[in-house]
Amino acid sequence: MKNLFKFFLNFLPRPFLIRLSYTVRPFLAFFLKGDSFFDPIDGEGFRTFLPYGYGNQRNNVLSPSTLSLERHRLLWLYLKEETDFFSAHKSVLHFAPEQCFFKRFRALKNLNYTTTDLESPIADVKADICNLPFENNSYDIVLCNHVLEHIPNDTKAMQELYRVMKPGGYGVFQIPQELHRETTFEDDTITDKAERARLFGQYDHVRVYGRDYFNKLRRIGFTVEEVDYTAMLSPEDITKYCLAKGEIIPVVYKPEAK
């Protein structure tokens, strides 16, 4: 199964994988049902989660029911327990909407929920993150997770995220966790997919971020909190929900206008 997942991830286009997942997900959830691990997004239990990864695959990380990964389940817990995301009336802009969130966020009556992406088949608005078709100060909350590492001009993308966020609004801009690095590494002369996967962690990434990522967001104008939410959870919950201990959630805020 591990080799089969690696083949699908590396050789099938992402839009096709999204469509395919709707078909296979119910079968995976049925055959792996159990009570060893739980997905907090839907409350379902399984005897094991699935492997996932483009290079060296991680075992027991992909939920069979929601197809969530560690970062998705961590974000769900954070939003549920530490914010008013599920209760307050907010306008939300969600980039590259993840399947595990898409229908659930859409169903929340308190949200005015818009999704956008250049290629995703489930996005409402097809748009370039570096040239967004939205008015200034439009959204209370902006979710942009595991997107910026794909964007050649990430400075322009960050500026656009700042522009469309309302003063006093907030966002979550997760990236692949390489934060033991001090500085970001990128080289646009590297175009070979295998070499990109080796250096950047995935064939369609253009950089690997270091801890300077947070300061780059601050230079754009955001106030940034580096939230280690797993530090607030018990070891039992980290194991039960198959989370990555020490993963940082970058929570950004646009200061109120003076």
Residue, then its C-alpha position, 0 to 999 in steps of 0.5 A: m500500500k505504501n508504494l501504491f500511495k507513493f506512485f499516486l502522489n508522484f505521478l498523478p496530477r493534483p486535480f485528478l487526485i482530488r477527484l479520485s479521493y472522493t471515490v476511494r475514501p468511503f472504502l478506506a474508512f470502512f476497512l480501517k475502522g477501529d479505536s486506536f486512533f481518532d480524527p477530531i475533525d469527524g470523530e471517527g476512529f481507526r485501527t491505523f491511519l494511512p502513510y503519506g509523503y512524496g519522498n520518505q513517506r510518513n506512516n500512520v498520518l493520513s486519516p482514512s475518512t477526512l484525508s486529513l494530515e497532522r497539520h489539518r487535525l492540529l489546525w482544527l483543534y486550534l480553531k475549535e478550542e482557541t478561536d471563535f471561528f465556529s461561532a462568530h459571524k466572519s468573512v473567510l477567504h480560504f486558499a487551496p481549500e483542503q477537502c477535510f475542511f471544505k464542506r465543513f466550513r461551507a456548512l457553517k452558518n456563521l461564515n461568509y466563506t469564499t475559496t480560491d485557487l488557480e487550479s483546484p476543482i473545488a475552488d469558488v474563484k480561480a485566481d492568482i494569489c499574486n494578483l487577487p480579484f478582491e477588494n482591499n480589507s475584505y476578509d476577517i480571516v484568511l487561511c493560506n496553508h501549504v501554499l506559499e512554498h509553491i509560489p515563486n514571488d512569495t513576497k507579492a503573495m504575502q502583500e496580497l494576503y495583507r491587502v485583502m485582510k481586514p484591519g483587526g483580522y487574522g490568518v493562518f499561513q502554515i508551511p512545511q515544517e523545516l524550522h530547524r533551519e535559520t534561513t530559507f533556501e530557494d534556487d529558481t534554476i532547479t527545475d528537475k522534479a526529482e531534485r526539487a523533491r530532494l531539496f525542497g521536500q516536494y516536486d512542486h515546491v520552489r523553496v524550503y522555509g527557515r525560521d526567517y519565514f516569520n520575520k518575512l511576514r512581519r516585514i510585510g506588516f503582520t503581527v505574528e504569533e508562533v503557536d506551538y499548540t501541541a505543547m498545550l495538549s497531553p501526550e495521549d491526545i498527540t498520539k490519539y490524533c496522530l499529531a506532529k509534536g512541536e509543529i508551529i501554527p503561524v497565526v498572523y494579525k493585521p493591525e487595526a488602522k490608527 
